[in-house]
Amino acid sequence: MTDWNKIRFAKLTKEIDYSTFGVEMTGAPKIHVWLNLDGETMNEFRETQTLLHNQAEAHIKILKQISKLDPDKTPERVNELTKKLEALTPAMQECNDRVFAWYAKVWSQHKDKKTHVTADQLREFSGAMQEDQPAFWAWLQNQTQSMILLHGNQHLKN
């Protein structure tokens, strides 16, 4: 009789192909995406995306309210809404921290430990990319998610 609790799966990784970004670059580190995520890591991603979505909606709602106001006629209300917006900052930072931790986990499963990355390194990298090539960080996130989904979908087809 098979003991189903003893089944273990090797972590499958695949390197991101930078050539599909469309801009020639040098010095980019190797990033290996963990393709066959476990349930816990998939749930972390879903939860983080939900939190980010909720935080973004809250920011947008307040920004829309502020944009409809004349600061000269309603300075108190603008001030009140600005404080509400500032109060959301710690929660948004927590969401960003979760994003960086998740990508650090997913990009640090390859056997070559030199390719592993920390959440702090990703935070720094993301900030640098906002200045130099803002689309690159978003592209890396999209590539990662696409690679994971494509891997999962290939198994569903078979």
PyMOL commands that set and color helices and strands:
alter all, ss='L'
color gray80, all
select helices_A, chain A and resi 4-6+18-21+39-67+75-87+89-106+113-115+119-132+134-157
alter helices_A, ss='H'
color red, helices_A
select strands_A, chain A and resi 13-15+32-34
alter strands_A, ss='S'
color yellow, strands_A
deselect
rebuild
show_as cartoon
